[in-house]
């Protein structure tokens, strides 16, 4: 069984229970068995990736241009620090843990990306991403990111 099947099995609830459409499924045995499975609903896009044995999940609003935000940043914006820390401690090694966390929070995540709240949420998510860069790589790198955006704040 390849990784796309593993992902589809673990995230069964997206298509079966919630009506998401699988719009992309790629598997590359030549590249460490990496895989990407992407789902779409009218209110949210979900992308699950296996990269060198680590499972990642990202979310995006269902409009163009697509801007992905990872599960860690999204969970922290929801106030789910403990869940984010637990997944971080596992280093993405458990597909089942990632899927369970997404299943438990998917309704709230969908709310973050709704037309009514996405503008404000996007700013918070970008700020969260920048805070993470500062934490792990320091102010110099974070400042360079802001500078490369033309001095725009995370919401820009």
Residue pairs with C-beta under 8 A, 6 or more apart in sequence:
2 27
2 29
2 33
2 35
3 27
3 33
3 34
3 35
3 50
4 25
4 26
4 27
4 35
4 36
4 37
6 35
6 50
6 95
7 35
7 37
7 48
7 50
7 55
7 95
8 15
8 22
8 25
8 37
10 48
10 95
10 96
10 98
10 99
11 37
11 39
11 46
11 48
11 99
11 102
13 99
13 103
13 106
14 20
14 39
14 46
14 106
15 21
15 22
15 39
18 41
18 106
19 41
20 39
20 40
20 41
20 44
20 46
21 39
21 40
21 41
22 37
22 38
22 39
23 38
23 39
23 40
24 36
24 37
24 38
24 47
25 35
25 36
25 37
25 38
26 35
26 36
26 37
27 33
27 34
27 35
28 34
28 35
32 51
32 52
32 53
33 50
33 53
34 49
34 50
34 51
34 52
35 49
35 50
36 47
36 48
36 49
36 50
37 47
37 48
38 45
38 46
38 47
38 48
39 45
39 46
39 47
39 48
40 46
40 62
41 62
41 110
42 62
43 62
43 110
43 113
43 114
44 59
44 60
44 61
44 62
44 106
44 109
44 110
44 113
45 59
45 60
45 61
45 62
45 66
46 57
46 58
46 59
46 102
47 57
47 58
47 59
47 60
47 68
48 55
48 56
48 57
48 98
49 55
49 56
49 57
49 58
50 56
50 95
53 93
54 91
54 92
54 93
55 92
55 93
55 94
55 95
55 98
56 70
56 71
56 92
56 98
57 70
57 71
57 98
57 102
58 68
58 69
58 70
58 71
59 68
59 69
59 71
59 74
59 109
59 112
59 113
60 66
60 67
60 68
60 69
60 113
61 67
61 113
61 118
61 122
62 113
67 122
69 125
69 129
71 84
71 87
71 98
71 101
71 102
72 84
72 87
72 88
72 132
73 125
73 128
73 129
73 132
74 109
74 112
74 125
75 81
75 83
75 84
75 87
75 101
75 105
76 84
76 128
77 112
77 121
77 124
77 125
77 128
78 105
78 108
78 109
78 112
80 105
83 101
83 104
83 105
86 97
87 97
87 98
87 101
90 97
92 98
102 109
111 117
112 118
112 121
112 125
113 121
122 155
123 153
123 154
123 155
126 154
126 155
127 154
127 155
129 154
130 142
130 145
130 146
130 154
133 141
133 142
133 145
134 141
134 142
146 152
146 153
146 154
149 156
150 156
